[in-house]
Amino acid sequence: MSSLFELNAVTISGNLTRDPELHHTLSGTAVCNIRIAHNDRRQTSSGEWTDHPQFFNIAIWAAIGEWAAANLAKGDKVIAAGRLRWNEYQDSDGVKHQLVDISAERVIPVPRRDPAVERTADVDDIQF
């Protein structure tokens, strides 16, 4: 039986750092690999705000992966939800490497804002 302490879930937003790469497993399952950059803004002791980019590799499987490969491109902002996945591999020199990536179950594109559209509204115009 699962418990809350066994939860493995992650949701992250960021911009694609390159175009999606679509591959297929030996059994024919589609997998789309993307890499996103997420910026953490932090205030320094002098009061300046600085960006600290974090990079995440994401695998998107099956039909969602095929959709992502066909519809996403470098620079697009997305929200990805899934679980963390740990992998280990050995390179050609025999050195073992470990990595953690995200296996996405959902990917939502975030529409770009049109800078020509005015985003201000009078308080009286907002429907409650």
Secondary structure by P-SEA (a helix, b strand, c coil): ccccccbbbbbbbbbccccbbbbbcccbbbbbbbbbbbbbbbbcccbbbbbbbbbbbbbbccaaaaaaaacccccccbbbbbbbbbbbbcccccbbbbbccccccbbbbbbbbccccccccccccccc
